[in-house]
Amino acid sequence: MQRILLRQIAHARSGDKGDSSNVGLIAENEAAYEIIRKEVATENVKKHFKGIVKGEVDRYELPNLLCLNFILHDSLGGGGSESLRNDAQGKTHGQALLLMEIEVPDDLPVQPIKIF
């Protein structure tokens, strides 16, 4: 087994839904989706966003799209114009989730980490 960053096998998009952030995590292939489905549990996501997510984390599976969708409740400090946070609309939450570390089999093809 090896530890990797989610960004090596997935992409993400995020935005706001009121005071909640919506994060879509899209796997690069079916093998990556099965691993993400097992490794990226709601408890792990909440722990990853500790200090940001005050409420619950909901997860929805979209296997036909190789995607997991997360709702991070009470994560935007009121949301939109009410929030004093730098990211009041959760646009960075997708990229932040891609920094989560997970364990994958050694034989899973992963993208190398590029440092620019």
HUVENTA-V849636 format. One record per residue. N is the residue number from 1. RES is the residue in one small letter. PHI is phi in degrees with one decimal (none if undefined). OMEGA is omega in whole degrees, -180 to 180 (NA if undefined). Layout:
n=N res=RES phi=PHI omega=OMEGA
n=N res=RES phi=PHI omega=OMEGA
This chain:
n=1 res=m phi=none omega=177
n=2 res=q phi=-135.5 omega=177
n=3 res=r phi=-98.1 omega=179
n=4 res=i phi=-134.6 omega=171
n=5 res=l phi=-88.9 omega=178
n=6 res=l phi=-52.9 omega=-177
n=7 res=r phi=-62.4 omega=180
n=8 res=q phi=-80.7 omega=179
n=9 res=i phi=-136.0 omega=-176
n=10 res=a phi=-152.5 omega=174
n=11 res=h phi=-124.8 omega=-180
n=12 res=a phi=-146.5 omega=173
n=13 res=r phi=-136.3 omega=180
n=14 res=s phi=-150.3 omega=179
n=15 res=g phi=-173.8 omega=-174
n=16 res=d phi=-103.5 omega=171
n=17 res=k phi=-135.8 omega=-175
n=18 res=g phi=69.5 omega=179
n=19 res=d phi=-93.4 omega=180
n=20 res=s phi=-115.7 omega=176
n=21 res=s phi=-101.4 omega=179
n=22 res=n phi=-113.0 omega=-178
n=23 res=v phi=-122.7 omega=174
n=24 res=g phi=-99.1 omega=179
n=25 res=l phi=-114.1 omega=-172
n=26 res=i phi=-112.6 omega=-179
n=27 res=a phi=-76.0 omega=-180
n=28 res=e phi=-76.1 omega=180
n=29 res=n phi=-159.0 omega=-176
n=30 res=e phi=-64.4 omega=179
n=31 res=a phi=-62.9 omega=179
n=32 res=a phi=-65.1 omega=179
n=33 res=y phi=-61.2 omega=-179
n=34 res=e phi=-62.9 omega=178
n=35 res=i phi=-69.2 omega=179
n=36 res=i phi=-60.1 omega=-180
n=37 res=r phi=-59.3 omega=-180
n=38 res=k phi=-83.4 omega=-171
n=39 res=e phi=-88.0 omega=-173
n=40 res=v phi=-101.6 omega=179
n=41 res=a phi=-84.4 omega=-179
n=42 res=t phi=-58.7 omega=180
n=43 res=e phi=-63.5 omega=180
n=44 res=n phi=-67.6 omega=179
n=45 res=v phi=-66.3 omega=179
n=46 res=k phi=-60.7 omega=178
n=47 res=k phi=-63.3 omega=180
n=48 res=h phi=-61.2 omega=-179
n=49 res=f phi=-101.1 omega=-179
n=50 res=k phi=-58.0 omega=-176
n=51 res=g phi=86.8 omega=179
n=52 res=i phi=-109.0 omega=-178
n=53 res=v phi=-90.7 omega=-180
n=54 res=k phi=-90.3 omega=-178
n=55 res=g phi=-102.3 omega=-180
n=56 res=e phi=-80.3 omega=173
n=57 res=v phi=-117.6 omega=175
n=58 res=d phi=-103.6 omega=178
n=59 res=r phi=-128.6 omega=177
n=60 res=y phi=-124.1 omega=-179
n=61 res=e phi=-98.0 omega=176
n=62 res=l phi=-126.0 omega=-173
n=63 res=p phi=-61.8 omega=180
n=64 res=n phi=-67.3 omega=177
n=65 res=l phi=-106.6 omega=-175
n=66 res=l phi=55.6 omega=-171
n=67 res=c phi=-133.3 omega=168
n=68 res=l phi=-116.0 omega=178
n=69 res=n phi=-116.9 omega=-179
n=70 res=f phi=-114.5 omega=171
n=71 res=i phi=-110.7 omega=180
n=72 res=l phi=-99.8 omega=-175
n=73 res=h phi=-70.7 omega=178
n=74 res=d phi=51.9 omega=-177
n=75 res=s phi=-121.6 omega=-174
n=76 res=l phi=-119.8 omega=177
n=77 res=g phi=59.6 omega=-178
n=78 res=g phi=107.3 omega=178
n=79 res=g phi=80.2 omega=175
n=80 res=g phi=46.4 omega=-175
n=81 res=s phi=-77.3 omega=-180
n=82 res=e phi=-80.7 omega=-173
n=83 res=s phi=-82.3 omega=174
n=84 res=l phi=-101.1 omega=-179
n=85 res=r phi=-75.2 omega=177
n=86 res=n phi=-61.9 omega=-180
n=87 res=d phi=-115.8 omega=-176
n=88 res=a phi=-71.8 omega=-178
n=89 res=q phi=-116.4 omega=174
n=90 res=g phi=68.4 omega=-177
n=91 res=k phi=-66.1 omega=-180
n=92 res=t phi=-91.9 omega=-176
n=93 res=h phi=-64.9 omega=177
n=94 res=g phi=-63.9 omega=179
n=95 res=q phi=-65.7 omega=178
n=96 res=a phi=-65.3 omega=179
n=97 res=l phi=-64.0 omega=179
n=98 res=l phi=-65.2 omega=177
n=99 res=l phi=-89.3 omega=177
n=100 res=m phi=-66.7 omega=176
n=101 res=e phi=-92.3 omega=176
n=102 res=i phi=-135.8 omega=175
n=103 res=e phi=-99.6 omega=179
n=104 res=v phi=-135.5 omega=176
n=105 res=p phi=-62.2 omega=-180
n=106 res=d phi=-59.4 omega=-176
n=107 res=d phi=-88.0 omega=177
n=108 res=l phi=-74.4 omega=177
n=109 res=p phi=-67.8 omega=179
n=110 res=v phi=-128.7 omega=176
n=111 res=q phi=-73.2 omega=176
n=112 res=p phi=-67.9 omega=176
n=113 res=i phi=-79.4 omega=180
n=114 res=k phi=-101.5 omega=176
n=115 res=i phi=-110.7 omega=-177
n=116 res=f phi=-95.8 omega=NA
